[in-house]
C-alpha cells in the first residue's frame, strides 16, 4: 500500500473517532431537551399532572412509539377518563407521515363507532393540517380539556388545536376506550 492510501485510511479513522462522539452527543442531547420542553408544557397546561401510566405501541412487531398518559391523580378515575384533564405524550420510534397518523386516527375512531361521517371528515382534515411528519426525535402531545378544544404540541411547542369539543373524547378513545385495538397499551396507560 502506498503512503497516500495509508494516510487516507488514518484520516478517515480519525474523522470517525471524532464524529461518533459528536453524533452521540447530539442524539443524547436532543432527548433531554424534548423532555424538558414537554415538562414545561405540562407545568403550564396541567400543573398537577403526573404520569398515570406508560407503554409502547407496536405494529407487526415494530415499535412505533412510546406513550405516557398524564393526569392529576387526585381526581383521575380510569372508568371515567372523559371527565378528567388529560395529556397523552407519544415519543416516536420511527419516521411516519403526519397525514398517515391522521388517517389512522380516523380509522380507529370508526372502528370504535365514534363520530359520524361529517365529524370524521372535519376531524381528519384538522389532523392532517396539524400533525407533522415525525421521526425518532419527535414527541407529540395531545391535551384534552373536557368540553373544550383539544390542543397539540410538537416537542413542547404548540402546533394547534381542534376546536370541536366532541373531538377530544373521540381522539383519546383510540387509546383509552375499552374496545381499543391496543388493549395492552390501554391497561398500561391507565396504570392497571
ZIPE-V489587 format. One line per field, one symbol per residue. phi: phi as a letter, one per 20 degrees, with the letter a starting at -180 (. if undefined). burial: b if it has 16 or more other C-alpha atoms within 10 Angstrom, else e. A space follows every 50 residues. Layout:
phi=???
burial=???
This chain:
phi=.efffffgfffffffffffgffffffffffffffffffffgfffecfefc feabaddcclnefeadccddafffcecgecgfedfccddddfdbfbegff ffffffgfffgemdncgffgfffffffffefefcbfedcdcddddgmcfd dccdlndfdqbdfffffgfffffgddfgdgecfffggffemd
burial=eeeeeeeeeeeeeeeeeeeeeeeeeeeeeebeebeebbeebbeebbeebb bbbbbbbeeeeeebbbbbbbbbeeebebeebbbbbbbbbbbbbeeeebbe bbbebbebbbebebbeeeebeebbebbbebbbebbeebbbbbbbbbeebb bbbbbbbebbbbeeebbbbbbbbbbbbeebebeebbbbbbee
